[in-house]
Amino acid sequence: MIVTDNQLGQVAREEMRRTILVVDDFDEYRVTLKMYLERSGYYVVEAEDGQQAVRVARESLPAVILMDIGLPRFGGLAAIREIRQDSVLSECPIIVVTAYATPGLHREALAVGANEVLEKPVDFDHLIAVLQPFMK
């Protein structure tokens, strides 16, 4: 079977539409999210801190970003601000997934550009339900 460039392009576009960037400095949590999301049919790319998140987002152009707030070197809020200033990524949905349950932090995350805020530990079925409207 011969695969054309157009078919390869379609596969790449479909993969991008189902790609989720998971940003978390806690390895076990990131791996758990990745396994669950991949079993649910998504492609997952990962980042451990805010700087890496911005770089990986620019490289992979994910459909959605799941962003932790308490990240080393360059926090989640700073990463969200930078992503929102990027002309290519500015409209990418960002769902904050954080253990910080303060209303002030939730308001700040939304104010800098997050679309949703979920508290850890996140219920995976609820996460999938929240993701659905954002997937292209």
C-alpha positions in Angstrom: 0.0 0.0 0.0 1.3 3.4 -1.0 0.7 6.3 1.4 0.6 9.7 -0.1 2.0 12.9 1.3 -1.6 14.1 1.7 -2.5 11.0 3.8 0.5 11.5 5.9 -0.5 15.2 6.4 -4.0 14.1 7.4 -2.5 11.7 10.0 -0.3 14.5 11.4 -3.2 16.9 11.6 -5.4 14.3 13.3 -2.6 13.6 15.8 -2.2 17.4 16.5 -6.0 17.7 17.1 -5.7 14.9 19.8 -2.4 16.0 21.4 -2.4 17.1 25.0 0.6 18.7 26.6 0.9 17.6 30.3 3.0 20.0 32.4 3.8 18.8 35.9 7.1 18.6 37.9 6.0 15.5 39.7 7.1 12.6 37.5 4.6 10.0 38.9 1.6 12.3 38.4 2.7 13.2 34.9 3.2 9.6 33.9 -0.2 8.6 35.4 -2.0 11.3 33.5 -0.1 10.3 30.3 -1.1 6.6 30.6 -4.7 7.5 31.3 -5.0 10.0 28.5 -3.3 7.7 26.0 -5.7 4.8 27.0 -8.5 7.3 26.2 -7.2 7.9 22.7 -5.1 11.0 23.1 -1.5 11.7 22.1 0.5 13.1 25.0 3.7 15.2 25.2 5.2 16.2 28.5 7.1 19.1 30.2 8.5 19.3 33.7 8.6 23.1 34.2 7.2 26.3 32.7 10.1 27.0 30.3 10.0 23.5 28.9 6.2 23.8 28.6 6.5 26.9 26.4 9.2 25.2 24.2 7.3 21.9 23.9 4.0 23.8 23.2 5.7 25.7 20.3 7.1 22.4 18.9 4.0 20.2 19.2 1.2 22.7 18.9 -1.1 20.8 21.2 -4.9 20.9 21.1 -4.9 21.4 24.9 -2.4 22.1 27.7 -2.8 20.7 31.2 -0.7 23.0 33.3 0.4 22.7 36.9 1.0 26.0 38.8 3.7 25.1 41.3 6.6 24.5 38.9 10.3 25.0 39.4 12.3 27.7 37.6 9.4 29.2 35.7 6.0 28.8 37.2 2.8 27.8 35.6 1.3 31.3 35.7 4.3 32.7 34.0 4.2 30.0 31.4 0.5 30.7 30.7 1.3 34.4 30.3 4.0 33.6 27.8 1.8 31.2 25.8 -1.0 33.8 25.7 1.5 36.2 24.1 2.6 33.8 21.4 0.7 34.5 18.2 0.5 30.8 17.3 -0.4 29.5 20.7 -2.5 32.3 22.1 -5.8 30.5 21.5 -4.7 27.1 22.8 -6.9 26.0 25.6 -5.1 25.7 29.0 -6.6 23.8 31.9 -4.8 24.3 35.2 -4.5 21.2 37.3 -3.2 22.2 40.7 -3.1 21.1 44.3 -3.4 24.7 45.4 -7.1 25.0 46.3 -7.3 28.7 47.1 -10.0 30.8 45.4 -7.4 33.6 44.9 -5.1 31.4 42.9 -8.0 30.1 40.8 -9.0 33.7 40.0 -5.4 34.6 39.1 -5.0 31.5 36.9 -8.2 32.5 35.0 -7.1 36.1 34.8 -3.8 35.3 33.2 -5.5 33.1 30.5 -6.4 29.7 31.8 -9.7 28.4 30.5 -10.5 26.1 33.5 -9.0 25.2 36.9 -9.2 21.7 38.3 -8.0 20.6 41.7 -5.7 17.6 42.3 -6.3 14.9 42.7 -8.4 15.1 39.6 -11.0 12.6 38.8 -10.0 11.1 35.4 -13.5 10.8 34.1 -14.2 14.4 35.0 -11.0 15.4 33.3 -12.1 13.7 30.1 -15.4 15.5 30.3 -13.7 18.8 30.8 -11.3 18.1 27.9 -14.1 17.2 25.3 -15.3 20.7 24.5 -11.8 21.9 23.9 -10.7 19.2 21.5 -11.0 20.3 17.8 
